[in-house]
Amino acid sequence: MTETGGELVGPVEIVGVGLLGTSVALACARAGIEVLLSDSVASHVRTATGLGAGRRRAPEDAPQLVVVAVPPAHLGEVITRALAENPAAFVTDVGSVKASPLAYVREHGPDDVGRYVGGHPMAGSERSGPLAATATLFEGRPWALTPHADADPTAASLVGELASLCGALPLVLTPEDHDQAVARTSHVPHLMAALVAGRLAVAPEGHLRLSGQGVRDVTRVAAGDPGLYGQIVAGNARAVTDLLGQMRAQFDDMIEAVGNGDAAALDVLLKEGQAGTRAIPGKHGGPQTAQASVYVTVPDEPGNLARLFADAGESGVNIEDVRIDHDPGRPVGLMELIVASDAAEQMKTVLESRGWLAHR
């Protein structure tokens, strides 16, 4: 086994050069680490190589660390193969489920399963493939590290160093805790969005003309690749099923409260939801801060967004988030600028002085 004392010196092999794999490769290359690329799709390797992400792996290459970045259904198999074919290397992955690949490796892999430590960067894009990759994809994002009971400390150290090298914020969890966490924050929300969006697919056209930003916010993630997300949910079936069971009981309570006109019971459920929105970490992972919205009417013409942001910048107020809602009846959009609550009036005043129709 390679003795590195936890120092990541390379080479690093990326198995699967799609969005995540190529982004890891670009970050490593940027840091001066030699990167080896392999993928079942030869054109992906050629594209990633052309982007400066590394070079195709040769048979004689001996990586220090192998990063598996393949679809969830194949994680266990590819991690096991990487351990067997690279007996002196450590292995990690960037998959979104952790317990089931580890169980597969324990059952089918070599005895030294300690060389494998899972990882999961909480970053992505609506685009896919190596052309969507960027060396900055993970900057400031959490990267879950999931060492298991038999994990080699050097393997855990290398995976943590990889996350830091990519600009991410390492967060250590057990594989089981990780899977419960992503079921709660990602997998079940996606399924709920799919159910809501599914009702829209069978709605009369007249109903959909009343669609506003709220329904877009709730259903946005449902537009993701069903095949990929089906693999993710299937790989985390136990944690997802447990949470869905809890929610089924709450659905029954909600149906009963609405059907019986029980305002008090419905208020309890709605306040639980409100409390949950406040529990989500704020910017940079810190506590949420008080925010307010400034709404600006923007004509749907080229250059107006750039002018609005330039004028907003003159206010000296930092924009924390932005949302756009289009008026279906007029060629305008309603821009929601989210700022610190104590700065909203300042933003509104400056924008109005520059001719914008703004309100709070």
C-alpha positions as a LaTeX table, in Angstrom:
\begin{tabular}{lrrr}
\hline
Residue & $x$ (\AA) & $y$ (\AA) & $z$ (\AA) \\
\hline
Met1 & 0.00 & 0.00 & 0.00 \\
Thr2 & 1.20 & 3.50 & $-0.77$ \\
Glu3 & 2.60 & 5.25 & 2.32 \\
Thr4 & 1.85 & 8.95 & 1.99 \\
Gly5 & 1.05 & 10.03 & 5.51 \\
Gly6 & $-2.20$ & 11.44 & 4.17 \\
Glu7 & $-0.53$ & 13.86 & 1.76 \\
Leu8 & $-2.22$ & 13.98 & $-1.63$ \\
Val9 & 0.58 & 13.99 & $-4.19$ \\
Gly10 & $-1.03$ & 12.00 & $-7.03$ \\
Pro11 & $-1.52$ & 10.66 & $-9.49$ \\
Val12 & $-5.30$ & 10.83 & $-9.04$ \\
Glu13 & $-7.40$ & 8.68 & $-11.34$ \\
Ile14 & $-10.94$ & 9.77 & $-12.19$ \\
Val15 & $-13.21$ & 6.88 & $-13.23$ \\
Gly16 & $-16.16$ & 8.45 & $-14.99$ \\
Val17 & $-15.52$ & 11.84 & $-16.54$ \\
Gly18 & $-18.95$ & 13.42 & $-16.53$ \\
Leu19 & $-19.83$ & 16.67 & $-14.77$ \\
Leu20 & $-18.58$ & 15.72 & $-11.29$ \\
Gly21 & $-15.62$ & 13.60 & $-12.32$ \\
Thr22 & $-14.29$ & 16.15 & $-14.79$ \\
Ser23 & $-14.79$ & 18.96 & $-12.26$ \\
Val24 & $-12.71$ & 17.04 & $-9.70$ \\
Ala25 & $-10.09$ & 16.42 & $-12.39$ \\
Leu26 & $-9.94$ & 20.11 & $-13.33$ \\
Ala27 & $-9.52$ & 21.12 & $-9.68$ \\
Cys28 & $-6.71$ & 18.60 & $-9.20$ \\
Ala29 & $-4.98$ & 19.69 & $-12.42$ \\
Arg30 & $-5.26$ & 23.30 & $-11.31$ \\
Ala31 & $-3.42$ & 22.34 & $-8.11$ \\
Gly32 & $-0.61$ & 20.74 & $-10.10$ \\
Ile33 & $-1.56$ & 17.13 & $-9.42$ \\
Glu34 & $-1.25$ & 14.60 & $-12.24$ \\
Val35 & $-4.68$ & 13.33 & $-13.27$ \\
Leu36 & $-5.48$ & 10.08 & $-15.06$ \\
Leu37 & $-8.83$ & 9.73 & $-16.84$ \\
Ser38 & $-10.90$ & 6.68 & $-17.64$ \\
Asp39 & $-14.48$ & 6.26 & $-18.83$ \\
Ser40 & $-16.50$ & 3.65 & $-20.71$ \\
Val41 & $-17.38$ & 6.42 & $-23.20$ \\
Ala42 & $-14.18$ & 7.21 & $-25.10$ \\
Ser43 & $-15.45$ & 10.59 & $-26.31$ \\
His44 & $-15.81$ & 11.77 & $-22.70$ \\
Val45 & $-12.13$ & 11.12 & $-22.09$ \\
Arg46 & $-11.17$ & 12.94 & $-25.29$ \\
Thr47 & $-13.33$ & 15.91 & $-24.30$ \\
Ala48 & $-12.00$ & 16.06 & $-20.74$ \\
Thr49 & $-8.44$ & 15.78 & $-22.01$ \\
Gly50 & $-9.06$ & 18.66 & $-24.38$ \\
Leu51 & $-10.29$ & 20.73 & $-21.45$ \\
Gly52 & $-6.98$ & 20.21 & $-19.65$ \\
Ala53 & $-8.45$ & 17.86 & $-17.04$ \\
Gly54 & $-5.70$ & 15.23 & $-17.40$ \\
Arg55 & $-4.69$ & 12.39 & $-19.70$ \\
Arg56 & $-6.03$ & 8.94 & $-20.49$ \\
Arg57 & $-4.84$ & 6.33 & $-18.02$ \\
Ala58 & $-2.24$ & 3.90 & $-19.35$ \\
Pro59 & $-1.92$ & 0.27 & $-18.13$ \\
Glu60 & 1.36 & 1.00 & $-16.34$ \\
Asp61 & 0.02 & 3.98 & $-14.38$ \\
Ala62 & $-0.20$ & 3.59 & $-10.60$ \\
Pro63 & $-2.60$ & 6.10 & $-9.03$ \\
Gln64 & $-2.35$ & 7.11 & $-5.39$ \\
Leu65 & $-6.08$ & 7.83 & $-5.19$ \\
Val66 & $-8.93$ & 6.61 & $-7.41$ \\
Val67 & $-12.09$ & 8.72 & $-7.53$ \\
Val68 & $-15.15$ & 6.82 & $-8.78$ \\
Ala69 & $-17.70$ & 9.13 & $-10.42$ \\
Val70 & $-20.17$ & 6.80 & $-12.11$ \\
Pro71 & $-24.00$ & 6.57 & $-11.94$ \\
Pro72 & $-25.40$ & 5.34 & $-8.59$ \\
Ala73 & $-26.46$ & 1.92 & $-9.87$ \\
His74 & $-22.86$ & 1.04 & $-10.73$ \\
Leu75 & $-21.01$ & 2.49 & $-7.72$ \\
Gly76 & $-20.49$ & $-0.70$ & $-5.74$ \\
Glu77 & $-19.27$ & $-2.67$ & $-8.75$ \\
Val78 & $-16.83$ & 0.01 & $-9.95$ \\
Ile79 & $-15.47$ & 0.74 & $-6.46$ \\
Thr80 & $-14.85$ & $-2.98$ & $-5.95$ \\
Arg81 & $-13.04$ & $-3.22$ & $-9.28$ \\
Ala82 & $-10.94$ & $-0.16$ & $-8.51$ \\
Leu83 & $-9.81$ & $-1.70$ & $-5.20$ \\
Ala84 & $-8.94$ & $-5.02$ & $-6.88$ \\
Glu85 & $-7.09$ & $-3.48$ & $-9.84$ \\
Asn86 & $-5.15$ & $-0.93$ & $-7.77$ \\
Pro87 & $-3.86$ & $-2.80$ & $-4.69$ \\
Ala88 & $-1.54$ & 0.08 & $-3.69$ \\
Ala89 & $-4.14$ & 2.82 & $-4.09$ \\
Phe90 & $-6.86$ & 4.32 & $-1.95$ \\
Val91 & $-10.36$ & 4.68 & $-3.39$ \\
Thr92 & $-13.21$ & 7.14 & $-2.91$ \\
Asp93 & $-16.31$ & 8.11 & $-4.83$ \\
Val94 & $-18.62$ & 11.09 & $-5.32$ \\
Gly95 & $-21.91$ & 9.18 & $-5.26$ \\
Ser96 & $-25.03$ & 10.44 & $-3.56$ \\
Val97 & $-25.65$ & 7.27 & $-1.51$ \\
Lys98 & $-23.11$ & 5.69 & 0.78 \\
Ala99 & $-24.39$ & 2.68 & 2.75 \\
Ser100 & $-25.40$ & 0.46 & $-0.17$ \\
Pro101 & $-22.10$ & 0.81 & $-2.14$ \\
Leu102 & $-20.17$ & 0.05 & 1.06 \\
Ala103 & $-22.29$ & $-3.05$ & 1.66 \\
Tyr104 & $-21.57$ & $-4.21$ & $-1.89$ \\
Val105 & $-17.83$ & $-3.67$ & $-1.46$ \\
Arg106 & $-17.83$ & $-5.60$ & 1.84 \\
Glu107 & $-19.56$ & $-8.54$ & 0.17 \\
His108 & $-17.71$ & $-8.62$ & $-3.16$ \\
Gly109 & $-14.49$ & $-6.70$ & $-2.68$ \\
Pro110 & $-11.00$ & $-7.59$ & $-1.43$ \\
Asp111 & $-10.29$ & $-8.00$ & 2.28 \\
Asp112 & $-8.64$ & $-4.57$ & 2.64 \\
Val113 & $-11.90$ & $-2.62$ & 2.38 \\
Gly114 & $-10.25$ & $-0.02$ & 4.62 \\
Arg115 & $-8.64$ & 1.53 & 1.52 \\
Tyr116 & $-12.10$ & 2.77 & 0.53 \\
Val117 & $-13.68$ & 5.86 & 2.10 \\
Gly118 & $-16.80$ & 7.31 & 0.52 \\
Gly119 & $-17.41$ & 10.95 & $-0.30$ \\
His120 & $-20.27$ & 13.06 & $-1.58$ \\
Pro121 & $-19.82$ & 16.66 & $-2.75$ \\
Met122 & $-23.09$ & 18.57 & $-2.44$ \\
Ala123 & $-22.80$ & 20.33 & $-5.77$ \\
Gly124 & $-24.12$ & 19.88 & $-9.25$ \\
Ser125 & $-25.72$ & 21.50 & $-12.26$ \\
Glu126 & $-28.76$ & 21.10 & $-14.47$ \\
Arg127 & $-26.24$ & 20.32 & $-17.23$ \\
Ser128 & $-24.30$ & 17.08 & $-17.54$ \\
Gly129 & $-21.19$ & 15.72 & $-19.21$ \\
Pro130 & $-17.58$ & 16.92 & $-19.23$ \\
Leu131 & $-18.35$ & 20.13 & $-21.14$ \\
Ala132 & $-20.44$ & 21.29 & $-18.17$ \\
Ala133 & $-17.53$ & 20.80 & $-15.75$ \\
Thr134 & $-15.63$ & 23.54 & $-13.97$ \\
Ala135 & $-12.75$ & 23.57 & $-11.51$ \\
Thr136 & $-14.81$ & 25.83 & $-9.22$ \\
Leu137 & $-17.93$ & 23.64 & $-9.02$ \\
Phe138 & $-17.31$ & 22.61 & $-5.40$ \\
Glu139 & $-16.02$ & 25.87 & $-3.95$ \\
Gly140 & $-17.75$ & 26.70 & $-0.70$ \\
Arg141 & $-19.97$ & 23.61 & $-0.91$ \\
Pro142 & $-20.21$ & 20.83 & 1.72 \\
Trp143 & $-18.41$ & 17.59 & 0.87 \\
Ala144 & $-19.53$ & 14.67 & 3.02 \\
Leu145 & $-16.76$ & 12.26 & 4.07 \\
Thr146 & $-18.10$ & 8.90 & 5.24 \\
Pro147 & $-15.37$ & 6.77 & 6.85 \\
His148 & $-16.63$ & 3.40 & 8.05 \\
Ala149 & $-15.54$ & 1.33 & 11.05 \\
Asp150 & $-12.68$ & $-0.35$ & 9.16 \\
Ala151 & $-11.49$ & 2.73 & 7.26 \\
Asp152 & $-7.73$ & 3.31 & 7.00 \\
Pro153 & $-6.93$ & 6.71 & 8.57 \\
Thr154 & $-4.71$ & 7.52 & 5.59 \\
Ala155 & $-7.62$ & 6.93 & 3.23 \\
Ala156 & $-9.83$ & 9.25 & 5.27 \\
Ser157 & $-7.08$ & 11.89 & 5.33 \\
Leu158 & $-6.59$ & 11.75 & 1.56 \\
Val159 & $-10.29$ & 12.06 & 0.82 \\
Gly160 & $-10.51$ & 15.06 & 3.15 \\
Glu161 & $-7.53$ & 16.64 & 1.42 \\
Leu162 & $-9.16$ & 16.07 & $-1.97$ \\
Ala163 & $-12.31$ & 17.84 & $-0.79$ \\
Ser164 & $-10.30$ & 20.80 & 0.51 \\
Leu165 & $-8.22$ & 20.95 & $-2.67$ \\
Cys166 & $-11.48$ & 21.27 & $-4.63$ \\
Gly167 & $-12.47$ & 24.22 & $-2.44$ \\
Ala168 & $-15.19$ & 22.30 & $-0.60$ \\
Leu169 & $-15.96$ & 22.18 & 3.12 \\
Pro170 & $-15.40$ & 18.62 & 4.46 \\
Leu171 & $-18.13$ & 17.27 & 6.74 \\
Val172 & $-17.64$ & 13.88 & 8.43 \\
Leu173 & $-20.66$ & 11.56 & 8.78 \\
Thr174 & $-21.17$ & 7.82 & 9.05 \\
Pro175 & $-22.51$ & 6.24 & 5.84 \\
Glu176 & $-25.85$ & 5.65 & 7.55 \\
Asp177 & $-26.16$ & 9.20 & 8.87 \\
His178 & $-25.26$ & 10.55 & 5.45 \\
Asp179 & $-28.01$ & 8.55 & 3.76 \\
Gln180 & $-30.60$ & 9.66 & 6.31 \\
Ala181 & $-29.51$ & 13.27 & 5.86 \\
Val182 & $-29.78$ & 13.27 & 2.06 \\
Ala183 & $-33.11$ & 11.44 & 2.23 \\
Arg184 & $-34.40$ & 14.34 & 4.32 \\
Thr185 & $-32.78$ & 17.22 & 2.42 \\
Ser186 & $-32.74$ & 15.94 & $-1.18$ \\
His187 & $-34.34$ & 12.61 & $-2.05$ \\
Val188 & $-37.76$ & 12.97 & $-0.41$ \\
Pro189 & $-38.10$ & 16.65 & $-1.42$ \\
His190 & $-37.47$ & 15.55 & $-5.02$ \\
Leu191 & $-40.19$ & 12.91 & $-4.77$ \\
Met192 & $-42.63$ & 15.41 & $-3.26$ \\
Ala193 & $-41.85$ & 17.85 & $-6.09$ \\
Ala194 & $-42.51$ & 15.08 & $-8.61$ \\
Leu195 & $-45.94$ & 14.39 & $-7.09$ \\
Val196 & $-46.93$ & 18.06 & $-7.22$ \\
Ala197 & $-45.59$ & 18.46 & $-10.76$ \\
Gly198 & $-47.39$ & 15.29 & $-11.84$ \\
Arg199 & $-50.73$ & 16.91 & $-10.96$ \\
Leu200 & $-49.84$ & 19.76 & $-13.30$ \\
Ala201 & $-49.25$ & 17.38 & $-16.20$ \\
Val202 & $-52.93$ & 16.32 & $-16.16$ \\
Ala203 & $-54.40$ & 19.76 & $-15.35$ \\
Pro204 & $-56.72$ & 21.58 & $-17.74$ \\
Glu205 & $-54.92$ & 24.31 & $-19.70$ \\
Gly206 & $-56.96$ & 27.02 & $-18.05$ \\
His207 & $-55.68$ & 25.99 & $-14.62$ \\
Leu208 & $-52.06$ & 26.28 & $-15.69$ \\
Arg209 & $-52.55$ & 29.86 & $-16.83$ \\
Leu210 & $-52.73$ & 30.74 & $-13.13$ \\
Ser211 & $-49.24$ & 29.34 & $-12.48$ \\
Gly212 & $-47.01$ & 31.67 & $-10.50$ \\
Gln213 & $-43.56$ & 31.63 & $-8.97$ \\
Gly214 & $-44.71$ & 29.54 & $-6.01$ \\
Val215 & $-45.52$ & 26.46 & $-8.06$ \\
Arg216 & $-42.29$ & 26.91 & $-10.03$ \\
Asp217 & $-40.30$ & 26.98 & $-6.79$ \\
Val218 & $-41.99$ & 23.84 & $-5.47$ \\
Thr219 & $-41.62$ & 21.81 & $-8.68$ \\
Arg220 & $-38.24$ & 23.00 & $-10.04$ \\
Val221 & $-36.22$ & 19.92 & $-9.04$ \\
Ala222 & $-38.83$ & 17.59 & $-10.55$ \\
Ala223 & $-37.43$ & 18.52 & $-13.97$ \\
Gly224 & $-34.29$ & 16.47 & $-13.23$ \\
Asp225 & $-33.37$ & 13.27 & $-15.09$ \\
Pro226 & $-35.87$ & 10.57 & $-13.94$ \\
Gly227 & $-33.46$ & 7.76 & $-14.76$ \\
Leu228 & $-30.67$ & 9.17 & $-12.63$ \\
Tyr229 & $-32.90$ & 10.13 & $-9.74$ \\
Gly230 & $-34.60$ & 6.74 & $-9.83$ \\
Gln231 & $-31.17$ & 5.15 & $-9.30$ \\
Ile232 & $-30.39$ & 7.52 & $-6.44$ \\
Val233 & $-33.66$ & 6.83 & $-4.61$ \\
Ala234 & $-33.38$ & 3.08 & $-5.17$ \\
Gly235 & $-29.87$ & 3.13 & $-3.72$ \\
Asn236 & $-31.17$ & 4.87 & $-0.59$ \\
Ala237 & $-34.41$ & 2.94 & $-0.33$ \\
Arg238 & $-34.35$ & 2.26 & 3.42 \\
Ala239 & $-33.82$ & 5.85 & 4.55 \\
Val240 & $-36.25$ & 7.21 & 1.95 \\
Thr241 & $-38.94$ & 4.67 & 2.85 \\
Asp242 & $-38.66$ & 5.45 & 6.56 \\
Leu243 & $-39.10$ & 9.16 & 5.93 \\
Leu244 & $-41.96$ & 8.64 & 3.47 \\
Gly245 & $-43.72$ & 6.61 & 6.15 \\
Gln246 & $-43.48$ & 9.53 & 8.56 \\
Met247 & $-44.82$ & 11.87 & 5.92 \\
Arg248 & $-47.69$ & 9.54 & 5.04 \\
Ala249 & $-48.96$ & 9.93 & 8.60 \\
Gln250 & $-48.73$ & 13.69 & 8.24 \\
Phe251 & $-50.55$ & 13.55 & 4.90 \\
Asp252 & $-53.40$ & 11.73 & 6.64 \\
Asp253 & $-53.46$ & 14.38 & 9.36 \\
Met254 & $-53.53$ & 17.13 & 6.76 \\
Ile255 & $-56.33$ & 15.52 & 4.75 \\
Glu256 & $-58.38$ & 15.13 & 7.91 \\
Ala257 & $-57.69$ & 18.72 & 9.04 \\
Val258 & $-58.63$ & 20.21 & 5.66 \\
Gly259 & $-61.66$ & 17.98 & 5.18 \\
Asn260 & $-63.02$ & 18.72 & 8.66 \\
Gly261 & $-62.23$ & 22.41 & 8.51 \\
Asp262 & $-60.00$ & 21.97 & 11.58 \\
Ala263 & $-58.13$ & 25.28 & 11.42 \\
Ala264 & $-56.18$ & 24.62 & 14.63 \\
Ala265 & $-54.78$ & 21.28 & 13.40 \\
Leu266 & $-53.94$ & 22.76 & 10.01 \\
Asp267 & $-52.22$ & 25.69 & 11.71 \\
Val268 & $-49.96$ & 23.26 & 13.60 \\
Leu269 & $-48.87$ & 21.58 & 10.37 \\
Leu270 & $-48.30$ & 24.88 & 8.59 \\
Lys271 & $-46.25$ & 26.24 & 11.47 \\
Glu272 & $-44.10$ & 23.09 & 11.44 \\
Gly273 & $-43.36$ & 23.82 & 7.80 \\
Gln274 & $-42.57$ & 27.43 & 8.55 \\
Ala275 & $-40.17$ & 26.36 & 11.30 \\
Gly276 & $-38.48$ & 23.98 & 8.88 \\
Thr277 & $-37.71$ & 26.77 & 6.44 \\
Arg278 & $-35.99$ & 28.68 & 9.23 \\
Ala279 & $-33.91$ & 25.61 & 10.14 \\
Ile280 & $-32.19$ & 25.52 & 6.74 \\
Pro281 & $-28.64$ & 26.94 & 7.10 \\
Gly282 & $-28.06$ & 30.40 & 5.69 \\
Lys283 & $-25.32$ & 31.67 & 3.41 \\
His284 & $-21.91$ & 29.99 & 3.86 \\
Gly285 & $-23.53$ & 27.42 & 6.18 \\
Gly286 & $-24.12$ & 29.94 & 8.97 \\
Pro287 & $-27.38$ & 30.79 & 10.72 \\
Gln288 & $-30.10$ & 32.43 & 8.70 \\
Thr289 & $-30.26$ & 36.20 & 8.88 \\
Ala290 & $-33.34$ & 38.40 & 8.61 \\
Gln291 & $-34.04$ & 39.16 & 4.95 \\
Ala292 & $-36.57$ & 41.15 & 2.98 \\
Ser293 & $-37.58$ & 41.38 & $-0.67$ \\
Val294 & $-37.57$ & 44.36 & $-2.99$ \\
Tyr295 & $-39.76$ & 43.78 & $-6.06$ \\
Val296 & $-38.86$ & 45.54 & $-9.30$ \\
Thr297 & $-40.84$ & 45.60 & $-12.55$ \\
Val298 & $-38.45$ & 44.96 & $-15.45$ \\
Pro299 & $-39.45$ & 45.31 & $-19.13$ \\
Asp300 & $-38.66$ & 42.11 & $-21.02$ \\
Glu301 & $-36.06$ & 43.67 & $-23.32$ \\
Pro302 & $-32.31$ & 43.12 & $-23.86$ \\
Gly303 & $-30.03$ & 44.99 & $-21.47$ \\
Asn304 & $-32.58$ & 45.73 & $-18.75$ \\
Leu305 & $-31.30$ & 43.12 & $-16.30$ \\
Ala306 & $-27.75$ & 44.41 & $-16.64$ \\
Arg307 & $-28.97$ & 47.96 & $-16.05$ \\
Leu308 & $-30.97$ & 46.90 & $-13.00$ \\
Phe309 & $-28.01$ & 45.11 & $-11.41$ \\
Ala310 & $-25.75$ & 48.07 & $-12.12$ \\
Asp311 & $-28.20$ & 50.43 & $-10.45$ \\
Ala312 & $-28.68$ & 48.03 & $-7.54$ \\
Gly313 & $-24.91$ & 47.93 & $-7.09$ \\
Glu314 & $-24.90$ & 51.71 & $-6.66$ \\
Ser315 & $-27.00$ & 51.28 & $-3.53$ \\
Gly316 & $-24.12$ & 49.61 & $-1.69$ \\
Val317 & $-26.48$ & 46.81 & $-0.62$ \\
Asn318 & $-25.49$ & 43.18 & $-1.19$ \\
Ile319 & $-28.07$ & 41.07 & $-3.05$ \\
Glu320 & $-28.40$ & 37.75 & $-1.22$ \\
Asp321 & $-30.62$ & 36.02 & $-3.79$ \\
Val322 & $-32.65$ & 36.73 & $-6.91$ \\
Arg323 & $-35.90$ & 35.36 & $-8.31$ \\
Ile324 & $-37.74$ & 36.26 & $-11.51$ \\
Asp325 & $-41.47$ & 35.83 & $-12.11$ \\
His326 & $-42.81$ & 36.59 & $-15.60$ \\
Asp327 & $-46.14$ & 38.30 & $-16.07$ \\
Pro328 & $-48.12$ & 36.07 & $-18.49$ \\
Gly329 & $-50.27$ & 39.00 & $-19.61$ \\
Arg330 & $-47.60$ & 41.66 & $-20.22$ \\
Pro331 & $-44.05$ & 41.75 & $-21.66$ \\
Val332 & $-42.50$ & 42.39 & $-18.24$ \\
Gly333 & $-40.93$ & 40.42 & $-15.45$ \\
Leu334 & $-41.13$ & 40.91 & $-11.71$ \\
Met335 & $-37.65$ & 40.78 & $-10.23$ \\
Glu336 & $-37.39$ & 39.86 & $-6.56$ \\
Leu337 & $-34.14$ & 41.11 & $-5.01$ \\
Ile338 & $-33.58$ & 39.52 & $-1.61$ \\
Val339 & $-31.43$ & 41.61 & 0.73 \\
Ala340 & $-30.78$ & 42.03 & 4.45 \\
Ser341 & $-33.98$ & 43.30 & 6.03 \\
Asp342 & $-32.34$ & 46.45 & 7.41 \\
Ala343 & $-31.12$ & 47.40 & 3.91 \\
Ala344 & $-34.29$ & 46.83 & 1.89 \\
Glu345 & $-35.57$ & 50.40 & 2.15 \\
Gln346 & $-32.19$ & 51.75 & 1.04 \\
Met347 & $-32.23$ & 49.48 & $-2.02$ \\
Lys348 & $-35.81$ & 50.50 & $-2.88$ \\
Thr349 & $-35.04$ & 54.23 & $-2.57$ \\
Val350 & $-31.97$ & 54.05 & $-4.81$ \\
Leu351 & $-33.78$ & 52.05 & $-7.50$ \\
Glu352 & $-36.73$ & 54.44 & $-7.51$ \\
Ser353 & $-34.35$ & 57.37 & $-7.89$ \\
Arg354 & $-33.07$ & 55.71 & $-11.08$ \\
Gly355 & $-36.52$ & 55.33 & $-12.60$ \\
Trp356 & $-37.39$ & 51.77 & $-11.57$ \\
Leu357 & $-40.86$ & 50.83 & $-10.34$ \\
Ala358 & $-39.97$ & 49.18 & $-7.04$ \\
His359 & $-41.94$ & 48.15 & $-3.98$ \\
Arg360 & $-41.61$ & 45.99 & $-0.89$ \\
\hline
\end{tabular}
